[in-house]
Amino acid sequence: MTDIQLWTLIFVGLTFSVYIYVAYASRVTDTAGFYVAGGGIPAPANGAAIAADWMSAASFISMAGIIALSSNGYSGSAYLIGWTGGYVLLAMLLAPYLRKFGKFTVPDFVGDRYNETARLIAVLCAIVISVTYVVGQMAGVGVVFSRFLGVNTTVGVLLGMAIVFFYAVLGGMKGITWTQVCQYSVLIVAYMIPAFAISAKITDIPVPQIGFGKILEELEALQAELGFGEYTAALTGSSQLNMFLLTATLIFGTAGLPHVIVRFYTAKNVRAARYSALWALFFIALLYTTAPTVAAFAKFNILGASSTGDLASQSWFDTWADVGLITGPGGEAVADLNGNGAIDFLGGPGNEAVINNDILVLASPEIAGLPAPIVGLVAAGALAAALSTASGLLLVISSSVANDVYHKRINPLADERKQLRVARISMAVAVVAAGYLGIHPPGFAAQVVALAFGLGAASFFPVMVLGIFWKKCTAAGAASGMGVGIVMTMAYFVWTLPAETAPIFLGRDPIMDIAPVGFGFIAMIVNFVVTIAVSQFTTKPSAEMQALVEEVRFPGQTDLVARHAQTGDVG
Amino acid sequence: MDEEARRAYWRRNLRLMTVLLTIWAIVAFGCGIFFADALNKIEVGGFPLGFWFAQQGTILVFLALIAVYVWRMDRLDKEFGIDTYEEEVQGS
């Protein structure tokens, strides 16, 4: 066992024990605890939990690599703006009002505000979005285990499943929330330490957000020398338009993802829900403002080494070439193709190395020459990011089934104990199913994760916002808007995604050059138009419902909302 | 609280939101994407400004916008005498 494996084992063992202890200490006995942690989580803790819930394997492991390794460093900014901008919308358009509404799930709001047809469409959307998303997280857990500990990917996924099973089934939302607070602490420390160390080493300024301004000029020179595009250049023309569409889809998708929205039900009250959004974005911003610095410093180091012909002599280069994450241009083993005695990493013809996006963050402590314990900590951080997101998604799946289908549709008379048992069973089934899909990921998994954001934007966002801000928005309007939004998004994906990844995909050319990942924004606008248009001609909501909507807009105690929360009765 | 006051509260909330969301849209899509090329001609602390907005500035502005919203809503709540908040959730 190498030093790195030993330290990884120590950190992973340590953090997993903490998660198990926290889960045991916060086990629950009622449905309010299981679904929304009793609605009693203080704002800073809720904010940290939202941040951990939100920042997935993709944010932690892949994002910096996407920014650094595309030819132009600026183009990856779509993810930075897109995955933070949605919180402004959540804070002002959704969080306070949903907390006042005081229910358990996103379909709960849709079903109570509109009707049962709308509820079922919402359940379907929530499950499709969460399942596509959770598969990637479980696969991420397996990958971290196999790379750092050398164990089989399947064993890694099973280990991750076992731990999520323990705290999610036992503690529901309460267990998940407090575990996520711990997971956030682990992942942010793991991400920041290498970033600060690298910045101090290269620029003498320990704050990377300031330090990376000092290397941009040299980085531009290296980019030009080795045939890459200008690192900081903005996009123009149709790539600018596609960047806008992608950013907008990610923003509105964030504000429409059920595992994020549901977190505002767990706040203590309306005021705490507003503060939760503020804390959440603060905690997220710590990582998201650091990610582009990690990207720039890593690119700077890699290009510097390539320029002087020292790339292959870097210790991390061999480590990752051995596991096949640095390859030759055709996917074969790295080789000195032109026989000049060095491996050349270039932006154009003659390139001899392809570096996988995912290794940049994982290798950053080694690139900066930090000791083995830090590498182990980064592995534990990556696992925390993947597991925390997986558990939030699993809760959405199980609560949609247990609360919205079983309790609301099949057996409304079920008592508290029976509901809780069904919730635990559906959670257990969801964990096992997610684990199975993580071990055998469908071939098109990578493409459908982007679909989750498109669907979130095209389905939930418009009907939630209109449900609060427009009293006369009707059930028929909402149901048709959601339906059209989902069908359009799905259809465009089927039309454009590569035909070889799944038999139903057609692999046709995009319409008007619109990339499929940016299509959700267009479908969202159509959803808005359809919902508003249909609402003009259909039966207006009852006077009681309109009064209830007015009360939801008001943060103090009101009679109708209190009675509605207790009994589900509008009248 | 009577209906008149509640309507006034809602109008004030809407006005605050409109201002903040307008700034949000200009910064996210304007400074970050559509005006990024033009802003790149200005350099601050080693950063071309458009690039800085896209990778740092937008996120900081988003954070500031939520902070202002939370602060102003607290003040608005106080002005309208709201000191107890609804803490009910279903079934508890």
Chai-1 contact restraints between the chains, C-beta under 6 A:
chainA,res_idxA,chainB,res_idxB,connection_type,confidence,min_distance_angstrom,max_distance_angstrom,comment,restraint_id
A,T31,B,G91,contact,1.0,0.0,6.0,A-B,restraint_1
A,A32,B,V89,contact,1.0,0.0,6.0,A-B,restraint_2
A,A32,B,G91,contact,1.0,0.0,6.0,A-B,restraint_3
A,A32,B,S92,contact,1.0,0.0,6.0,A-B,restraint_4
A,V36,B,V89,contact,1.0,0.0,6.0,A-B,restraint_5
A,G39,B,V89,contact,1.0,0.0,6.0,A-B,restraint_6
A,Y74,B,F51,contact,1.0,0.0,6.0,A-B,restraint_7
A,Y74,B,A54,contact,1.0,0.0,6.0,A-B,restraint_8
A,S77,B,A54,contact,1.0,0.0,6.0,A-B,restraint_9
A,S77,B,Q55,contact,1.0,0.0,6.0,A-B,restraint_10
A,L80,B,Q55,contact,1.0,0.0,6.0,A-B,restraint_11
A,I81,B,A28,contact,1.0,0.0,6.0,A-B,restraint_12
A,I81,B,G32,contact,1.0,0.0,6.0,A-B,restraint_13
A,I81,B,T58,contact,1.0,0.0,6.0,A-B,restraint_14
A,T84,B,I59,contact,1.0,0.0,6.0,A-B,restraint_15
A,T84,B,F62,contact,1.0,0.0,6.0,A-B,restraint_16
A,G85,B,A28,contact,1.0,0.0,6.0,A-B,restraint_17
A,G85,B,F62,contact,1.0,0.0,6.0,A-B,restraint_18
A,V88,B,W24,contact,1.0,0.0,6.0,A-B,restraint_19
A,V88,B,F62,contact,1.0,0.0,6.0,A-B,restraint_20
A,V88,B,L65,contact,1.0,0.0,6.0,A-B,restraint_21
A,A91,B,I66,contact,1.0,0.0,6.0,A-B,restraint_22
A,M92,B,M17,contact,1.0,0.0,6.0,A-B,restraint_23
A,M92,B,Y69,contact,1.0,0.0,6.0,A-B,restraint_24
A,K100,B,E86,contact,1.0,0.0,6.0,A-B,restraint_25
A,G102,B,E88,contact,1.0,0.0,6.0,A-B,restraint_26
A,G102,B,V89,contact,1.0,0.0,6.0,A-B,restraint_27
A,K103,B,Q90,contact,1.0,0.0,6.0,A-B,restraint_28
A,F104,B,Q90,contact,1.0,0.0,6.0,A-B,restraint_29
A,G213,B,G45,contact,1.0,0.0,6.0,A-B,restraint_30
A,G213,B,G46,contact,1.0,0.0,6.0,A-B,restraint_31
A,G213,B,F47,contact,1.0,0.0,6.0,A-B,restraint_32
A,K214,B,G46,contact,1.0,0.0,6.0,A-B,restraint_33
A,L216,B,G46,contact,1.0,0.0,6.0,A-B,restraint_34
A,T232,B,P48,contact,1.0,0.0,6.0,A-B,restraint_35
A,T232,B,F51,contact,1.0,0.0,6.0,A-B,restraint_36
A,A234,B,A36,contact,1.0,0.0,6.0,A-B,restraint_37
A,A234,B,D37,contact,1.0,0.0,6.0,A-B,restraint_38
A,A234,B,N40,contact,1.0,0.0,6.0,A-B,restraint_39
A,A234,B,G50,contact,1.0,0.0,6.0,A-B,restraint_40
A,M243,B,I33,contact,1.0,0.0,6.0,A-B,restraint_41
A,F244,B,I33,contact,1.0,0.0,6.0,A-B,restraint_42
A,N269,B,Y85,contact,1.0,0.0,6.0,A-B,restraint_43
A,N269,B,E87,contact,1.0,0.0,6.0,A-B,restraint_44
A,V270,B,Y85,contact,1.0,0.0,6.0,A-B,restraint_45
A,R271,B,Y85,contact,1.0,0.0,6.0,A-B,restraint_46
A,R274,B,V70,contact,1.0,0.0,6.0,A-B,restraint_47
A,A277,B,I66,contact,1.0,0.0,6.0,A-B,restraint_48
A,L278,B,I66,contact,1.0,0.0,6.0,A-B,restraint_49
A,L278,B,A67,contact,1.0,0.0,6.0,A-B,restraint_50
A,L278,B,V70,contact,1.0,0.0,6.0,A-B,restraint_51
A,L281,B,L63,contact,1.0,0.0,6.0,A-B,restraint_52
A,L281,B,I66,contact,1.0,0.0,6.0,A-B,restraint_53
A,A285,B,I59,contact,1.0,0.0,6.0,A-B,restraint_54
A,A285,B,L63,contact,1.0,0.0,6.0,A-B,restraint_55
A,Y288,B,I59,contact,1.0,0.0,6.0,A-B,restraint_56
A,T289,B,Q56,contact,1.0,0.0,6.0,A-B,restraint_57
A,T289,B,I59,contact,1.0,0.0,6.0,A-B,restraint_58
A,P292,B,Q55,contact,1.0,0.0,6.0,A-B,restraint_59
A,R553,B,W10,contact,1.0,0.0,6.0,A-B,restraint_60
A,F554,B,R6,contact,1.0,0.0,6.0,A-B,restraint_61
A,P555,B,I82,contact,1.0,0.0,6.0,A-B,restraint_62
A,P555,B,Y85,contact,1.0,0.0,6.0,A-B,restraint_63
A,G556,B,I82,contact,1.0,0.0,6.0,A-B,restraint_64
A,Q557,B,T84,contact,1.0,0.0,6.0,A-B,restraint_65
A,Q557,B,E86,contact,1.0,0.0,6.0,A-B,restraint_66
A,A562,B,E88,contact,1.0,0.0,6.0,A-B,restraint_67
A,A565,B,E88,contact,1.0,0.0,6.0,A-B,restraint_68
A,A565,B,Q90,contact,1.0,0.0,6.0,A-B,restraint_69
